[in-house]
Amino acid sequence: MKKKFEGSARVKRSHLQALRREFEILEMKTGEGVSEYFSRVLLVANEMRTYGEQMQDVTVVEKILRSLSEKFNYVVCSIEESKGIDQLSINELQSSLIVHEQKFQRHTGEEQALKISYEDKFGARGRGRGVYKCRGRWRCQPYNKATVECFKCHKLGHFQSDCPSWDKEANYAELGEEEECCSCNMWR
């Protein structure tokens, strides 16, 4: 009986070590919802408790706050600043994060609606169609290429890179014996 119990204790300890490692490396995956992530964390935490781990709710709350995806960074900061994490229950944290997740989804839905109406207005659907004039990262507008002036020949209808009068040969500068190279300040 003693050997059987000792073997069982070793197996329990081994399972507990594996669960501790799994708990430590848990992180929210990209595109994963708050509810799914909480389910994964609580599954591991409850298994650890069944193997004898003394895990308090505050440990689970801290783990979840540490391992959320980057889009929740400002939410985590506000939770840490406004509430005492020691008094925050797992259910309160989950409901708070679900509310913020719904706000993210609603905001993304509005952006998609604006994008579709913008594409319909200008008739540019899909990548590579039409010519766009961009100012900054998100402010691109379709425009007529016929109104573009070339910087080389100053004619309309093409860019400098497409200019028919542009020589494609490279211009090289030659240095005399006593001239200084500008990039390395060495004499030739």
Order of alpha helices (4+ residues) and beta strands (2+ residues): alpha-alpha-alpha-alpha-alpha-beta-beta
